[in-house]
């Protein structure tokens, strides 16, 4: 049980670290406006995919 919890926490920490690294590189390459545009588009696509998966059984 403890091992599974620790593995899950490590996965979450790795995901947050990758997210921070992604945002940092976008900021360095594109500036704040470009970063906001890229993140906005990615969130819109992710939201659309989640919506499509929820609607899939219909």
Residue, then its C-alpha position, 0 to 999 in steps of 0.5 A: x500500500x505504501x509503495x503504491x502511494x509513493x509511486x503515485x506521488x512520484x508520478x505526480x511530482x514528475x508531472x508537475x516538474x515537466x509542466x513547470x519546465x514546459x512553461x519555462x521553455x515556452x516563456x523563454x522562446x515566446x514571451x508571456x503572450x506566446x506562452x498564454x496562447x500556447x497554454x490556452x490552445x493546449x487547454x482547449x484541445x484537452x478540454x475538447x478531448x475530455x468532452x469527447x471521451x465523456x460523450x463517447x458512449x452516446 
